[in-house]
Structures are given as C-alpha cells and as structure tokens.
Amino acid sequence: MKIALIRERKMPADRRVAISPADAAELNRSFENLEVVVESSEDRIFTDEDYARRGVEVIEDASDCDVLMGVKEVPVDALIPDKTYFFFSHTHKEQEYNRKLLQALVSKGIRMIDYECLEWPTGGRVIGFGRWAGVVGVYNGFLTWGKKFGEYTLKPAYECANFEDLIRQLRGIDIPNIRIALTGTGRVAGGALEVLNALGIDRVDPTTYLTEEFNRAVFTCLDNEEIFRRKDSDEPWDREHFYANHSHYECAFEPYTHHTDLLINGMYWEDDMPALFTKEETAHDDFSIQVIADITCDVEGSVPITLRATSTEDPVVAWDPITQREILPYSPQCIDVMAVTNLPTELPADASRDFSEVLSKEIVPLLVNGDPDGILRGATLCENGELTEKYSYLQDFVDGK
C-alpha cells in the first residue's frame, strides 16, 4: 500500500498536515507492506526538506498512490478517480457549498473516508483539531478584548512559535477583572479550559458565578445541563433525551448574559437547538457580554450575532445592540465577535503533530491490517460510485434535490 500526503490545493492553502515528518518515517519503518510518500508543497508548515531528511520520498505526482491524505477539501478538478481519500469533506451534513464535491466523489468512484466521521465503537470522535481550536479561540478572545479596551497588546496567535509561546504571551498581560463563561464539554472546550487553567484564572461553579461578586477574573464552565431546560416537564436532566429531542427544550442561558463579560463559545450546536440569546436581547440594559470568542462558529446559530465566519486576517465582526446591525469592530457600543472559522491553522505545527500522532497510531494500522470494528467503514461516505448505506440519506442531496 502506498499512502501519499497530498499538497493542500484549496486556497488559501492550509499549512497543517495530516502526517508529520517523524510519523511518516516511523510508519515506513513499522510496516513492511506500506510506503508513505509526500507530495511536494511550498505551503505546509513542515517543508519538503523536513520529510526528506527523515528518509521520506518527496514526489510531484501522487497518481500512482493508493491512499491520498490531506486536511481540507480537495478541489473537484484535482480529484483522482478510483482512489481512497482522507480529508475533511464537510459534506455529510448536506453542506450546500460542497454539493459539487460530493457529487464528484461519487461519480469518480472514490472511496471517501471523512476524518470528521471516524468514531470509536463506543462513541466519540477518533480524531480532530478541536483542542487547538479551543486553545487559539481563547487566545483570540483575550486579543480581541485588549484591542477593544486598549488595556494591553497581544501579537496574533499565528505569530506565536508554539503553544508555550502563546501561553507566555498571555501570562505577560494583566488579566482584567472580568467574568468569563465557557460553554461546551468536548475537545474544543477542553482546549479552552487548558488555557484558562494555565493562566491561573479561578474557576467557580455556575451558582457562585451568578450570585457572588468578585475582585478578580473568574470563569465558569457550562454544559448543556446548565444551558437548556425541558419546556413542559420537571423531569431530571437526561442527556440522551436532550440529544434525541431538541425541540422539547428551551434555552436557560439568559441569567449568564447579565453576569458575563467575555463569552467563550465551544458548545456543540445543531439547527434545531435554541440560540443562547436573541439579537433583540442584546439591546437590554442588563445584557453585559462585550466580547465573544465564538469557536463553534455556526453563522447566526448558537450565537445569533455571529453574522458570518471571519478570517485570520480580519477576525472580528461587530454588532451594534442599539441599531441591531453590523458596525465597525472595537467600537465602544458594539459587541465584538471573534468568529474565525479555521483557528487551528494559527498554530499549525502543534496542531499537526497531535493530529498526526492519532492518525498514525489509530487509523493507518486499520488500513494496513484490517478494520475489525468498522471504524473506517463507518466514516466511508461513498465508494465504487455509490453512497454507502450509512450515508444513503445524502442521495437526494447528491441528485441535486
């Protein structure tokens, strides 16, 4: 089997990689019947020379390889028929902007294994960049606060050499006496929590957060149990019931909008779930949130004033509560929302090493030795010119209906 790490062709090119030089070399040493090669690229965080020094062959054309691994979506005209591809396709939720991509994957007979759909037999995603989205998201939240109020200056996260440098930058500022609410409990929230703990900011429970006064910065962590409540029942919180019956729940986040200065949103959200607040509520006198780091970044979703996804170069969209419209960022009267959609690219080396470690240890062996638990099968969107049974619900989407 010949695996190629392909160059990123979606522009602007992502600097992350699926397999690091060290892991590519280790895979070549570990499996006699496997060869990992690297398609030449000038964009990735690890250079061609980094791979070559490890004895990994650098190639110009991956058409003779069996498995092609990237990070972002592969442009339709660059897809090689009848190959196995791994990347984040952003198609399994019927994302309209990638309809043509999924159509091409099917028509070209490609076996498409989507990283986002790789799950353990007991549940939970195998691999992802969520931790680093959380790390960079918190940093960018503090950066946005500093720009808004002029209290300190931070360099952009993408100018930090690594995680240690990022934490060093944050420790070099005086954290203002603010209340921070962190939503979510997954990998994204875990990365965010890692940074808040590294800064030594005190964590308080939700009740204390809402009822006591503080003369220092504090934060609280909110799971869905604190954010949503049953509409017509006093039944105890049931996680499984919530995920199966979103329509039975209403948002209970309103008290936190009166006591929060910086909201870090790392929660999982779907279209049938209520938003954390409404646009109209932002105009209330007791709405205290001034900066939002919307790591989840569902446009007009859990944070309804996330009006669009933003870029690393232009990271903030600002909402005027009074006029109920977008205005220039960092204005005194606005709520600034950091909504960068691709946060892990700002720490590409660290993010890539973590991702590569899991891919090399947990996924590549399944390709070589077999997939007894069906992990790969469960993430295979299509193969041999057809959608797989698990993803047959996408047929109307593929057909253009």
DOLUM-612367 format. One line per field, with one value per residue (C-alpha): y, x, z. Coordinates in steps of 0.1 Angstrom, whole numbers. Layout:
BEGIN
c2	Y;...
c1	X;...
c3	Z;...
END
This chain:
BEGIN
c2	0;34;64;100;131;154;191;214;228;247;283;299;268;253;250;219;184;150;132;148;140;120;99;94;80;58;43;34;16;-1;-17;-37;-36;2;32;67;94;132;153;184;216;251;259;233;240;212;216;190;190;181;150;142;144;116;94;101;103;136;133;156;133;111;94;60;60;40;63;101;120;158;181;205;197;187;208;188;191;177;145;113;87;53;63;62;98;110;147;169;170;190;172;147;175;184;215;232;248;213;196;195;180;151;146;144;119;96;100;94;61;75;58;89;84;116;123;140;108;85;72;47;17;30;65;97;110;94;124;161;196;206;210;236;255;259;270;296;307;317;335;354;362;379;396;410;423;440;457;468;484;492;475;455;443;407;396;375;338;328;348;326;299;272;266;275;308;315;309;331;359;356;354;387;407;418;399;423;416;401;372;345;319;288;267;231;200;185;188;224;233;212;232;264;251;242;278;293;269;277;314;306;322;309;286;289;268;283;291;310;327;341;351;364;395;392;415;392;374;342;317;291;261;254;221;216;208;244;260;241;230;210;232;213;190;189;156;154;163;134;138;111;126;160;149;130;157;192;206;197;221;259;280;288;309;343;347;344;372;395;384;377;400;375;345;317;295;260;241;216;231;220;239;227;238;273;300;312;346;366;396;417;407;423;457;451;473;443;424;425;405;427;402;368;342;321;290;270;295;285;315;331;299;294;330;348;378;357;373;355;334;355;351;352;385;401;381;402;410;436;440;472;463;496;498;460;459;453;481;486;464;476;505;514;505;472;436;422;386;367;341;328;295;278;285;255;269;296;270;246;227;218;210;189;169;160;150;130;110;98;92;72;51;45;48;39;4;-2;4;-20;-48;-46;-28;-53;-27;-10;24;31;17;40;70;60;83;66;41;23;51;49;63;37;25;47;78;69;98;120;106;135;159;143;142;180;178
c1	0;13;0;6;4;-11;-5;-33;-50;-79;-69;-57;-36;-38;-4;-15;-5;-22;12;43;78;86;54;58;93;80;52;77;99;70;51;69;40;35;52;44;54;49;36;58;44;57;28;28;43;68;90;99;134;119;104;134;158;137;141;105;103;91;71;55;26;6;-14;3;-6;-34;-44;-43;-44;-49;-66;-90;-114;-97;-109;-131;-107;-78;-96;-81;-107;-109;-86;-91;-91;-90;-98;-124;-150;-177;-205;-222;-245;-256;-234;-246;-213;-198;-226;-205;-176;-197;-212;-177;-165;-194;-191;-153;-157;-137;-137;-141;-132;-140;-120;-149;-169;-143;-158;-148;-171;-182;-189;-169;-147;-113;-95;-98;-83;-108;-83;-64;-95;-102;-66;-64;-100;-94;-62;-80;-108;-83;-66;-100;-106;-72;-79;-114;-104;-68;-58;-29;-15;-11;5;-16;-17;-2;29;34;60;41;17;43;49;12;8;39;23;-9;10;27;-5;-26;-59;-87;-113;-138;-163;-158;-183;-171;-198;-192;-175;-159;-124;-129;-139;-111;-86;-101;-101;-64;-55;-77;-61;-26;-33;-44;-78;-101;-129;-162;-193;-223;-243;-214;-207;-243;-247;-214;-192;-155;-125;-106;-111;-131;-147;-173;-179;-214;-226;-259;-275;-269;-278;-310;-341;-372;-401;-431;-416;-397;-381;-344;-318;-313;-285;-298;-332;-319;-298;-328;-354;-340;-375;-385;-360;-356;-326;-318;-287;-303;-290;-255;-259;-263;-231;-207;-181;-163;-182;-161;-185;-172;-205;-219;-249;-275;-301;-330;-314;-323;-297;-280;-298;-317;-305;-331;-319;-285;-302;-314;-297;-286;-270;-234;-214;-189;-167;-175;-150;-173;-152;-182;-188;-223;-233;-264;-265;-259;-246;-271;-248;-221;-232;-206;-174;-143;-107;-74;-66;-100;-111;-139;-175;-192;-228;-245;-272;-290;-293;-294;-269;-232;-208;-170;-152;-139;-164;-173;-210;-206;-203;-172;-175;-143;-156;-125;-136;-102;-85;-61;-42;-28;-7;-1;29;14;-20;-4;17;-13;-34;-6;0;-36;-38;-6;-13;-51;-61;-33;-29;-66;-58;-29;-41;-79;-108;-124;-146;-157;-142;-131;-164;-184;-166;-168;-192;-190;-171;-174;-197;-223;-231;-226;-256;-250;-249;-276;-297;-274;-288;-313;-285;-262;-290;-295;-329
c3	0;-9;10;-2;19;-7;-10;0;-31;-16;-14;7;13;48;65;86;76;83;89;104;91;122;120;82;88;117;96;69;95;112;82;56;32;35;19;29;4;4;-25;-28;-13;-6;18;46;80;75;44;17;33;67;52;30;60;76;45;33;-5;-19;-51;-77;-87;-64;-91;-86;-49;-33;-5;-6;27;31;55;37;8;-25;-54;-78;-108;-87;-76;-90;-98;-81;-52;-14;0;36;43;60;32;50;31;55;69;33;32;1;-7;-11;-30;-62;-43;-30;-65;-79;-52;-61;-99;-99;-79;-50;-16;6;43;62;93;110;108;123;156;183;186;220;206;203;175;169;155;150;156;183;211;191;180;217;226;198;203;240;230;202;227;250;220;209;245;245;212;222;255;249;282;267;234;222;189;167;175;141;151;182;176;195;224;250;233;232;269;276;257;278;310;301;303;333;330;338;365;342;343;316;306;287;270;260;273;242;228;219;254;267;248;260;296;292;285;313;338;326;333;368;365;392;382;401;399;379;410;426;393;392;428;442;435;426;426;402;369;372;348;349;326;313;300;282;316;326;293;283;303;295;283;298;324;357;348;358;331;307;282;258;258;251;221;207;214;210;203;239;253;257;264;300;293;300;336;323;298;328;346;317;301;279;264;250;230;224;225;200;182;156;137;158;191;205;204;236;233;207;188;204;239;232;235;271;297;317;288;299;273;255;236;223;211;190;184;174;146;134;114;132;152;189;189;167;162;145;113;92;96;97;86;104;87;96;127;142;133;154;164;175;200;196;158;155;127;120;126;127;152;185;187;223;219;200;209;192;180;170;146;128;111;109;142;144;113;136;155;125;139;172;157;130;154;176;146;130;162;164;126;126;157;154;117;94;111;102;66;66;89;86;102;126;145;113;122;86;72;95;81;44;27;-7;-28;-61;-75;-47;-13;14;33;64;42;18;33;11;-21;-27;-19;-45;-70;-66;-50
END
